């Protein structure tokens, strides 16, 4: 495939998907988009993307079809529902699901794709809205090496780190490992801020100091400054993080693993959602201790 002539389909133009599509357009690719709420594609269409009314129509006009939606149920709908990707003729095409979903569903999509003469990759990402905007996402991929090799030039546009972790479902398992780690850093960062303020410390100075030592981590670097500005806009939604952590705990249970810290992080985020903050960014966890003022 000639790099500048790929016909890309993109289903799901939310916080992160919108930025990824912009990168593809800027790289000279033809991009066709679909989103359940059409208005969320208006800016992309104005920038040169084409619109189609269903996932099936996107698949019909594309060589490589990316999807990035909210929940496994949404993935199931766009691949297997009415006017879905698999209701189109996908023979010879590549399907790449960027959604954080379940390994089981990734394996199912892989098998269906094979049966229909297509290839698929599960390729969940990490890096939030800033990673998507800056093209610095980490992409964790499951599937066949030959398929990965055909898509790697597009992963290069989206991210700074991309690797094949194993067969179908391995990308999703790797993302679960990532989310388990993030759960710990988010709760640690939040409690650190709560403690520093209660001790009457200069919180920005504490952040600068900790950022130069062993406590340095992505969550603190990217989210603590937002918290200090009372910016709870979603780089990653609370409700989606809860979904991810529940998938991780379900998968852990299947492997007979007990993850008490991840369970506690899930409970804390569920409490936050119950208070009405499910559409805030994950940094809103601080609201369990601090008021928005």
Secondary structure, 3 states (H helix, E strand, C coil): CCHHHCEEEEECCCHHHHHHHHHHHHCCCEEEEECCCHHHHHHHHHCCCEECCCHHHHHHCCCEEEECCCCHHHHHHHHHCCCCHHHCCCCCCEEEECCCCCHHHHHHHHHHHHHCCCEEEEEEEECHHHHHHHCCEEEEEECCHHHHHHHHHHHHHHEEEEEEEECCCHHHHHHHHHHHHHHHHHHHHHHHHHHHHHCCCCHHHHHHHHCCCCCCCHHHHHHHHHHHCCCCCCCCEHHHHHHHHHHHHHHHHHCCCCCHHHHHHHHHHHHHHHHHHCCCEHHHHHHHCCCCC
